[in-house]
Amino acid sequence: MCTALLPFFLVLGGHGDEARRVAAGSVAAAEATGIPLSVCEALFAKGRAFAESDPSVALAAYERCIA
């Protein structure tokens, strides 16, 4: 679960580029656990990582998170 939120905390720390680089891996790792909360957190974090640079990617992650 901790790695699921890594992109979120990277963005908060001012490391948006790194957050975007690790976001897909965080989602994949969360999906591999099969834990729905971890997947949702990873998708939320991915959304936050892309919110300013690519809103369409962010929106898709947010929408998948609430689906």
C-alpha positions in Angstrom: 0.0 0.0 0.0 2.9 2.4 0.7 4.2 2.2 -2.8 0.7 2.9 -4.1 1.0 6.4 -2.7 4.5 7.1 -3.8 3.6 9.3 -6.8 1.3 11.4 -4.6 4.0 12.1 -2.1 6.6 12.7 -4.8 4.3 15.4 -6.2 3.8 17.0 -2.8 7.6 17.1 -2.5 8.0 18.9 -5.8 9.2 15.9 -7.8 6.4 15.7 -10.4 8.6 14.3 -13.2 9.6 11.4 -11.0 6.1 10.9 -9.8 4.9 10.5 -13.4 7.7 8.1 -14.2 6.8 5.7 -11.3 3.0 6.1 -11.5 2.4 3.2 -13.9 4.6 0.9 -11.9 2.8 1.8 -8.7 -0.6 1.0 -10.3 0.8 -2.3 -11.7 2.2 -3.3 -8.3 -1.1 -2.5 -6.6 -3.0 -4.5 -9.1 -0.7 -7.4 -8.5 -1.7 -7.5 -4.8 -5.4 -7.9 -5.7 -6.3 -5.5 -2.9 -8.9 -3.0 -4.2 -8.0 -0.2 -1.7 -4.3 -0.4 -2.9 -5.4 -0.2 -6.5 -7.7 2.8 -5.7 -4.9 4.6 -3.9 -2.4 4.0 -6.7 -4.9 5.3 -9.3 -5.6 8.4 -7.1 -1.8 9.0 -6.8 -1.4 8.6 -10.6 -4.2 11.1 -11.1 -2.5 13.6 -8.9 0.9 13.0 -10.6 -0.6 13.9 -14.0 -3.2 16.5 -12.9 -1.2 19.5 -14.1 0.8 18.0 -17.0 -1.7 15.8 -18.7 -5.3 16.2 -17.4 -6.7 13.5 -19.6 -4.5 10.9 -18.1 -5.3 12.2 -14.6 -9.1 12.1 -15.3 -8.9 8.6 -16.7 -7.0 7.4 -13.5 -9.6 9.2 -11.3 -12.5 7.7 -13.2 -11.1 4.2 -12.9 -10.5 4.8 -9.2 -14.1 5.5 -8.5 -15.5 2.8 -10.9 
